[in-house]
Amino acid sequence: MIFMLCGTSDARELAVRIKQSGCSLLTSVVTESAAKSLMDEGLEVRVGRLTEDEMVQLLTAGEYAAVIDASHPFAEEAHRNAMRAAQRANIPYIRFERASLLYDNHPGLTVVPGYEEAALEVKRRKGSVMLTTGSKTLHIFARHLAGDPDIRIVARMLPRRDNMEKCEELGIEQKNIVAMQGPFSREMNVALYRQYGTTLMVTKESGSTGAVDEKVETALNMGIGVILISRPELAFGTVFTEFEGVLDELQTIID
């Protein structure tokens, strides 16, 4: 039995491949919508965040051979919990993540190590900023940028009730909320940037499946400055960026 944290669309594809290889697995996601996409593929799913202790309890209660962490690249807490839980349960930990995209040294691209640094860079440069970093860290940008007459905050995020409630709590006006689910085509990105008069766009380095390259390339081609938040640097140990690497490692463990 394999325990797998899923947080991206390619994680779903990997889970299907693992099942097709003959391994039984339990997938774990945070939201009901993510659970539905996995259940539609015939996968066993549990829903909700797990603490380190809860994960250890789950792993030791079942006959799990490995933990596969295919959660989102920026899910630092989930990564740490999974690594420590696997170690405590004395089973292998395997990290799967999208390969990092390589960007040329474009003068319009600014890479920063975190959300605070991104917010401060926006504060320095001013303008109409489109945030494509989700709701979880929206409060950081609101704290630094809200109330500045020279800054317009446009938040692009998933159309969920909790996201809208968070925007309301933080004072993000409805006219500045883009509640849509991607992936977004080049034409859609162009239309949104033009609609909001975007001069800066903030995004996370998530990988090609998350269409970060399309957002970034389109913005740069339009003369829009891009602030890119780099991935957290964690010592994962065993890491693969291709499905085959994970499948081969699992076969070694199971054999």
N, C-alpha and C positions, 0 to 999 in steps of 0.2 A: 504494500500500500504506500502511495506517495501523497504527501501533503503539499499543496501548491497554493501560494499566494498569487492572486491574479489582479492586475491593475491596469492592463492595457489591452488593446485589441489583438496584438500579436501574442499576448499571454493566452488568450482564448484559443488561438490557432495552435499554439504549442501544446496546450492541454488536450486538444483533440488528437494531435499527433501521438502524444503519450498514451492515450487511451487506445488508439489504433495499433500501437506497438504491443499491446497485450497487458500493460500495467494498469492496475486499478488505482484510482486516485480520488482524493477529496480536495476540491477547490475551495478557496476562501476569498470572499470579496467584501467590500464595505457597504455597497448599496444594493437595493432590490433590483434596480434596472440592470446593473452589471450581472446580478445573479440570473436574471431572466435570459440574458444572452448566452450564458453558459448552460443553463437548463435546456434551452432550445437545441443545444448540441448533444443532449443526452448525458451531460456531466453531473456528478453529484456535487452539490454546493452547500456551503454554510455561509451565513451572512452576519457581518458585524466585525468591529475591530477586536483584536485580541491583545491583551497585555502579555508580557513575557511569561509570567507565571501561568496564565490561562493557556498559553500555547504549549508550555511544558506539560501541563496536565493533559491536554489533548493528545500530545505526541506519545506520552508514556502510557496512556490508557489504551491506545490502539497499537497495532503492529506496523508501524511506519518504518520504511526503509530509508527514506530521505526527505528532506525539505527542499522544495524548489521555490525560490523567491523571484517571482516575475511581477512584483508590484512596481508601481510607477517609480521612475528614477529619482523623484524628489520625495518619496515616502521614507524619509530617514528613520523615523521611529519604528516603522514596520520592518525595515532592514535590520536595525539593531536588535529588535525583539526576536526576529527569526534566527539571526546568527547565534545569539546567546541561548535561545531555547533549544536549538539543534545541538549545541555544545553540551548543554545540561542533560539532554535526552540521549546523548552519545550516538547521534546519527549524522550522516553527511549533510552539509548545507551546499546547495548549488544556486548560484545567482545567474539569472538570465536577464539581459537588458539590451535594448536597441543600441546599435553601434553609434558612437558620437559622430555628428556631422562635422565635416571640415569646411571651414569658411575661409575665403581669402581675406587678406588684410584690407578689407573695404573701409574707406575713411568714414563711412556713415554708421559703422558697427562698433558699439562699445560693449565689451564683455566685463561683467562685474561678478563678484563671488557670491552675492546674496541679495535678499529682498531689500534690506535696509540700504545697501549701497545703490541699488537700482532707484529707490525712492529719492534718495539724496541727489542722484544724477538728474532725475526729472526736475527736482526742485531747483537745481542750478540752471537748467536749460529752459524751463518754462514751456508753454505752448499747450496744444491739444494732444493729450496722451491717451493712447488706447492700451489698456491693460488686458493682456490675454493670459494672465497668470493664475486665474481661478479665484474663488472666494475665500479660501482658507487664509490667505495672507493679505487680503484686501485692506484689513485694518492698518497694516503697516503703511501702505500708501496713503490712506485717508489721514492718518496721524500727521504725516509730513506735508501733505499737499492740500488737504481740504481747507477752504477759506482763502486760498491764494487767488486773487482776482486775475492773475496772469496764467493760471493753469486750469484747464478743463480736463476732468477725469472721466474717461469713458471706459466702463467695465464690460468686457465681453466674457460671458460665462454660460454655463449650462442652464437651461430653463427649468430650474427647480425652485420650489417654494422657499426652502431655507436660504437659497442664494438671494432671492428677492427680499426676504426679511432682513438679511444681513446688510444689503445695500441700503435699505430704509433706515436701519439703525445707524449706519455710518454716514448718512446724509447724502448718498449718491442719488441724484435726481433721476426720475424715471426716464426722462428724455435722453439720459446718458447711459442707459443700460441696454446692452445688446444680449438678449437672452436667446441663444441659438446653440444647436449642437452640430459640430463638424462631422467629417472633414469639410473644409471650405475650399472651393475652387479659386483659381487666380482671379477670375472675374468677380467672385463674391468679395474677396479681400479688397480688390480695387474699389468696388462700389462702397464698401464700408469705410475705407480710408477717406474717400472723397466726401461721403455723407457727413462725416464728423470733422472734416478739415484736419485730419491727423497730421501732426508734425513729429510726433515721437510714438514708437510702439515698443512695449515691454513684453518680453516673452521668456520662456524657459527653454533650456537646451534639453529637449526630451528625446529627440531622434526622428528619423524619417517617417515612421508610421504616424507620428503625431502631427505631421505636416508642418513642422517648424521651418523647414527649408522653404516651403511655399510662402508662408507668411513673411519670412525674412527677405527672401528674394524679391517678392512683390513690393514690399515697403522700400527697400533700397533702390529699386528701379524707379520708384516714384519720387525719390529724393527725400524720403521720410527717414529720420534717424531711428536706429534700432538699438535698444538696450537689451542685451542677452545675458540672462542669469545662468552661469555655468553650473553643471551638476555638482552635487556634494561629493567630496572625495572620501570614500570609505574603503577600508581594507577588507574586501569581500572574501578573498581566498580564491575559491574555484568559481570562475566567471566565464560565461559563454555569450556570444552575440549571435550565434546561429543555432537553429533548432537541432541540427545534427550533432553538435557538440554535447548538448544536454542529453539527447537520446543515447548517444554512445556512452556517456558517463553513467547514466542510469543502468544500462545493460551491464556495465562493469560492476556496479554496486550489487545488482540483483544476482548476477552470476556468482 
